[in-house]
Amino acid sequence: MYDIIGSREKAVAIIEKGDKKFAEEIMKKHKNVKSVLKKVSKRKGEYRLYELKLLLGDENTEVVHKEYGIRLKLDPKKVYFSPREATERQRIAEMVKKGEKILVMFAGVAPYAIAIAKKVDCKITCIEINPIACKYAVENIKINKVEEKVKIICGDVREECEKIKEKFDRIIMPLPESAWKFLKYAFKLSKERSIIHLYAISSENTMFKDAEEKVLKEAEKQGVEIKIINRQKVLPYAPKKWKVRIDIEVIHLN
Ligand SMILES: C[S@@+](CC[C@H](N)C(=O)[O-])C[C@H]1O[C@@H](n2cnc3c(N)ncnc32)[C@H](O)[C@@H]1O
């Protein structure tokens, strides 16, 4: 099992297991793959990066990834990106209605914002802390010609949300390991009827229950009445664990 990130002209393959021989087989099979990187750690740190070791090919691993007619420039060694989440990004884009004001927290190289902006006429604000991801996000909104619709703020969600004065119709929180801890910032920028898409990690046995409990507890702590309106299994995360999405409607703010 491996991921290929890039285009027909230039791509990198990211493998979990295997040696140089496996890397050679991949490059033989996929002529566009110019580098093979191997994961040598789990995703870690604030930027959610793997440590990646070059097994074979070009040291320059910057690529332009193509999905659903969108182009995303990025270097997987320096920023978070998962090609496996393309369908999920489209699911979100399908829900957006014309004229919405949207906040994408933890925006990365802006794949959610661009997937939405390409489909719907709306205004999107992105917040991302990794300066390299911000640089790519700014470039990507230009490449995809959505600069009029998407704004990138480079900074920490905790600080940037305190400065924002407007309220949003929809807030996307794609940081599954700890998004619930940032719910108070999402509530601050919500209004009644706002929708929050919160990603979480849930164990297979209890599916959604553990994530929902955290969300409900945090809402209660913040004095916000919410309703969970939808639950989506997104992708397997680890043995017996799933990345899930909980859709929250804000009913009443204090
Ligand atoms: C799981 S990645 C998702 C990136 C992007 N939304 C995507 O789907 O490709 C989470 C992102 O949140 C960023 N991040 C983590 N903590 C943050 C914080 N406190 N404020 C802003 N961004 C943060 C990381 O740098 C990383 O790019």
The ligand as a MOL file (V3000), in Angstrom:
LIG
                    3D

  0  0  0     0  0            999 V3000
M  V30 BEGIN CTAB
M  V30 COUNTS 27 29 0 0 0
M  V30 BEGIN ATOM
M  V30 1 C -4.5280 17.2980 9.7540 0
M  V30 2 S -3.7670 18.6840 8.9680 0 CHG=1
M  V30 3 C -5.0450 19.1820 7.8160 0
M  V30 4 C -4.5650 20.1200 6.7540 0
M  V30 5 C -5.5730 20.4090 5.6360 0
M  V30 6 N -6.8360 20.8670 6.1510 0
M  V30 7 C -5.7680 19.2000 4.7630 0
M  V30 8 O -6.8460 18.6090 4.8170 0
M  V30 9 O -4.8450 18.8530 4.0080 0 CHG=-1
M  V30 10 C -3.8770 19.8910 10.2470 0
M  V30 11 C -3.2160 21.2270 9.9420 0
M  V30 12 O -3.4530 22.1040 11.0550 0
M  V30 13 C -2.3140 22.8920 11.2970 0
M  V30 14 N -2.4030 23.3210 12.7030 0
M  V30 15 C -2.1760 22.5700 13.8140 0
M  V30 16 N -2.4000 23.2980 14.9310 0
M  V30 17 C -2.8070 24.5210 14.5210 0
M  V30 18 C -3.2060 25.7230 15.2100 0
M  V30 19 N -3.2110 25.7860 16.5310 0
M  V30 20 N -3.5660 26.7930 14.4710 0
M  V30 21 C -3.5450 26.7360 13.1070 0
M  V30 22 N -3.1890 25.6430 12.3970 0
M  V30 23 C -2.8310 24.5420 13.0870 0
M  V30 24 C -1.1470 21.9850 10.9540 0
M  V30 25 O -0.0010 22.7100 10.6130 0
M  V30 26 C -1.7140 21.1770 9.7540 0
M  V30 27 O -1.3750 21.7830 8.5380 0
M  V30 END ATOM
M  V30 BEGIN BOND
M  V30 1 1 1 2
M  V30 2 1 2 3
M  V30 3 1 2 10
M  V30 4 1 3 4
M  V30 5 1 4 5
M  V30 6 1 5 6
M  V30 7 1 5 7
M  V30 8 2 7 8
M  V30 9 1 7 9
M  V30 10 1 10 11
M  V30 11 1 11 12
M  V30 12 1 11 26
M  V30 13 1 12 13
M  V30 14 1 13 14
M  V30 15 1 13 24
M  V30 16 1 14 15
M  V30 17 1 14 23
M  V30 18 2 15 16
M  V30 19 1 16 17
M  V30 20 1 17 18
M  V30 21 2 17 23
M  V30 22 1 18 19
M  V30 23 2 18 20
M  V30 24 1 20 21
M  V30 25 2 21 22
M  V30 26 1 22 23
M  V30 27 1 24 25
M  V30 28 1 24 26
M  V30 29 1 26 27
M  V30 END BOND
M  V30 END CTAB
M  END
